[in-house]
Amino acid sequence: MPASRTVAVIPARHASTRFPGKPLALIAGRPMIEHVWRRCQEARAFDEVWVATDDTRIRDVVEGFGGKAVMTSPTCPTGTDRIAEVARARPDVEVWVNVQGDEPLVDPAALKVLADLFQDESVHMGTLVRPLETEEVDNPNVVKAVLALNGDALYFSRAAVPHARDPGTPVRRWAHLGLYGYRRDTLLQLASFSPTPLEETEKLEQLRALENGLRIRCASVNWRTVAVDVPEDVARVEAVMRERAAVR
């Protein structure tokens, strides 16, 4: 098989502290993991789409709707580690894209933008950003990205960065979207690193890459995420789905 293959992996755990069994929660009559899988298929950017899980219940549901699932270790501490476990067995795949399993409204066009970053051979790790809204500047739950002129990430923070020393200075700020792509060697290298000081301070896993000298290319999109973190979020997502269906 050619080495330029691109594969999307959706990490899915059943044991969630705030929402046990979250990947199987029904949204508009379908399990959430199916919605994410369908959005990946709609992107038409991937040679394969896999769900990586440690739970046979999730595997069975995925295979039941026609998807592909791979069993991974229950000891994987992060989604990155889960994807790296899959990648170790697939040297034929060059690019791996990590799609969050709690994003049933993930934009297929945004996924394609992320996958297309790797058409540039100098890109070894990529992610997405969007313009930061004014009301989000002081919200630590919205992660900010500071970019270099070429789009590489300089830093990610929960703080309001960059800081404008002089009042009235125009500042372009970016919000980070938690989708990542990696070349296989970079993914395996990243998974081998131990947690780093800034990562543990900000509780942002992507800082581990920057602290170890890895470059992260960022692409800008206009997609606003609606993630499912707690059971109450299901109704929010369903409301957005109904609104979008009405517009169509």
C-alpha positions in Angstrom: 0.0 0.0 0.0 1.2 3.5 -0.7 2.9 5.4 2.2 0.8 8.5 1.6 -2.3 7.1 3.1 -4.3 9.2 5.6 -6.4 7.6 8.3 -8.8 9.2 10.8 -9.0 7.6 14.2 -11.8 8.4 16.7 -10.6 7.4 20.3 -13.6 6.2 22.3 -13.6 5.2 26.0 -16.7 3.9 27.9 -15.4 5.0 31.3 -16.0 8.7 31.5 -16.1 10.3 34.9 -18.7 12.9 34.0 -20.6 10.9 31.4 -20.1 7.1 31.6 -20.8 5.4 28.3 -20.7 8.7 26.5 -19.8 7.4 23.0 -23.0 5.3 23.0 -25.3 8.1 24.1 -28.2 8.5 21.7 -28.4 11.8 19.8 -31.3 12.2 17.4 -31.7 8.4 17.5 -28.1 7.5 16.7 -25.2 6.8 19.1 -22.8 9.7 19.3 -19.9 7.8 18.0 -21.9 7.1 14.8 -22.4 10.8 14.2 -18.7 11.4 14.5 -17.9 8.5 12.2 -20.4 9.8 9.6 -18.9 13.3 9.7 -15.4 11.8 9.0 -16.8 9.9 6.0 -18.4 13.1 4.7 -15.1 14.8 4.7 -13.8 12.6 1.9 -10.3 13.2 3.1 -9.5 9.8 4.6 -8.5 6.4 3.1 -9.9 4.8 6.3 -11.9 5.8 9.4 -11.4 3.7 12.6 -12.8 3.9 16.1 -10.1 3.0 18.6 -11.7 1.7 21.9 -11.0 -0.4 24.9 -14.6 -1.5 25.3 -16.3 -4.4 23.4 -19.7 -2.6 23.8 -18.4 0.3 21.7 -16.7 -2.0 19.2 -20.0 -4.0 18.7 -22.0 -0.8 18.2 -19.5 0.6 15.6 -19.4 -2.7 13.7 -23.2 -2.8 13.9 -23.6 0.5 11.9 -21.0 -0.5 9.4 -17.9 1.1 10.9 -14.5 -0.3 11.7 -13.2 -0.6 15.2 -9.9 -1.6 16.7 -9.4 -2.7 20.3 -6.7 -0.9 22.2 -5.2 -1.1 25.7 -7.4 0.1 28.6 -4.3 1.7 30.1 -3.8 4.3 27.4 -3.7 7.6 29.3 -4.7 9.9 26.4 -6.3 9.7 22.9 -2.9 10.4 21.4 -1.6 7.3 23.1 -4.5 5.3 21.8 -3.9 6.4 18.3 -0.2 5.8 18.6 -1.0 2.2 19.6 -2.9 1.8 16.3 -0.2 3.5 14.3 2.5 1.2 15.6 0.9 -1.7 13.7 0.3 0.3 10.5 3.7 1.4 9.0 1.8 1.8 5.7 -0.1 4.9 6.9 1.8 8.2 6.7 -0.7 10.6 8.2 -3.0 10.1 11.2 -5.8 12.4 12.2 -7.2 12.4 15.8 -10.9 13.2 15.7 -12.5 13.7 19.1 -15.3 11.3 19.8 -17.4 13.8 21.7 -17.8 16.1 18.7 -21.0 14.9 16.9 -21.2 18.2 15.0 -17.6 18.2 13.8 -17.5 20.0 10.4 -16.4 17.7 7.6 -14.9 20.7 5.7 -12.7 21.4 8.8 -11.5 17.8 8.8 -10.5 18.2 5.2 -8.6 21.4 5.9 -6.7 19.6 8.6 -5.9 16.6 6.4 -4.8 18.9 3.5 -2.2 20.5 5.7 0.0 17.5 5.1 0.2 18.1 1.4 3.1 20.4 2.6 5.9 17.9 3.3 7.4 20.3 5.9 4.3 19.8 8.1 4.7 17.0 10.7 1.9 17.9 13.1 -1.2 20.1 12.5 -4.2 21.4 14.2 -7.1 23.9 13.7 -7.9 27.3 15.1 -10.7 29.8 14.7 -11.1 33.5 15.4 -11.6 34.1 19.1 -14.8 35.9 20.1 -14.5 38.9 22.4 -16.6 37.3 25.2 -14.2 34.3 25.2 -11.0 36.2 25.9 -11.1 35.7 29.7 -12.7 32.3 29.6 -10.0 29.7 30.6 -12.1 26.9 29.1 -11.5 28.3 25.6 -7.8 27.7 24.8 -6.0 30.5 23.0 -3.4 29.9 20.3 -0.6 32.3 19.5 0.7 31.9 15.9 3.9 32.7 14.0 3.7 34.4 10.6 3.8 31.1 8.8 1.0 29.6 10.9 3.1 27.5 13.3 2.0 27.6 16.9 4.1 29.6 19.2 2.1 28.8 22.3 -1.3 27.6 23.6 -2.7 29.0 26.8 -5.9 29.3 28.9 -4.9 32.9 29.6 -5.8 35.9 27.4 -2.7 35.9 25.2 -1.3 37.8 23.5 -1.6 40.7 26.0 -2.0 44.2 24.6 0.1 46.5 26.7 -1.4 49.7 25.2 -5.2 50.1 25.4 -6.8 50.1 22.0 -4.1 48.2 20.3 -5.7 45.8 17.8 -5.1 42.2 18.7 -5.8 39.2 16.5 -6.6 36.3 18.8 -7.2 32.6 17.9 -9.2 29.9 19.7 -7.8 26.4 19.5 -9.9 23.5 18.2 -8.9 20.1 19.7 -8.3 18.2 16.4 -4.8 17.0 15.5 -3.0 15.4 12.6 0.4 13.8 12.7 2.9 12.1 10.5 3.4 8.6 11.8 7.0 9.2 13.1 5.9 12.4 14.9 3.0 10.7 16.5 5.1 7.8 17.8 7.7 10.3 19.0 5.1 12.4 20.8 3.6 9.3 22.5 7.1 8.5 23.9 7.5 11.8 25.7 6.8 12.2 29.4 4.5 15.1 30.6 6.3 18.4 30.5 6.2 21.4 33.0 4.1 23.8 30.9 1.7 21.0 29.9 1.1 20.2 33.6 0.8 23.9 34.5 -1.8 24.7 31.8 -3.3 21.2 31.6 -2.9 21.3 27.8 -1.4 18.2 26.2 -0.3 20.0 23.0 2.3 21.9 25.0 4.2 18.7 25.4 4.9 18.8 21.6 6.1 22.5 21.7 8.2 21.9 24.8 10.0 19.1 23.0 10.7 21.2 19.9 8.0 19.8 17.6 6.4 22.3 15.3 2.6 22.4 15.0 1.1 24.0 11.9 -2.3 25.7 12.4 -5.0 26.2 9.8 -7.9 28.7 10.4 -11.5 27.6 10.0 -14.8 29.2 11.0 -16.3 26.2 12.6 -17.7 26.6 16.2 -17.6 23.4 18.2 -20.5 22.0 20.3 -19.0 19.2 22.3 -20.7 16.7 24.6 -19.1 16.8 28.0 -22.0 16.0 30.3 -25.5 14.5 29.7 -27.1 17.9 29.5 -25.1 18.7 26.4 -27.1 16.1 24.3 -30.1 18.4 24.2 -27.9 21.3 23.1 -26.5 19.3 20.2 -29.9 18.0 19.2 -31.2 21.6 19.1 -28.4 22.6 16.8 -29.2 19.6 14.5 -32.8 20.6 14.3 -31.9 24.2 13.6 -29.6 23.2 10.8 -32.1 20.8 9.3 -34.7 23.7 9.3 -32.3 26.0 7.5 -31.7 23.4 4.8 
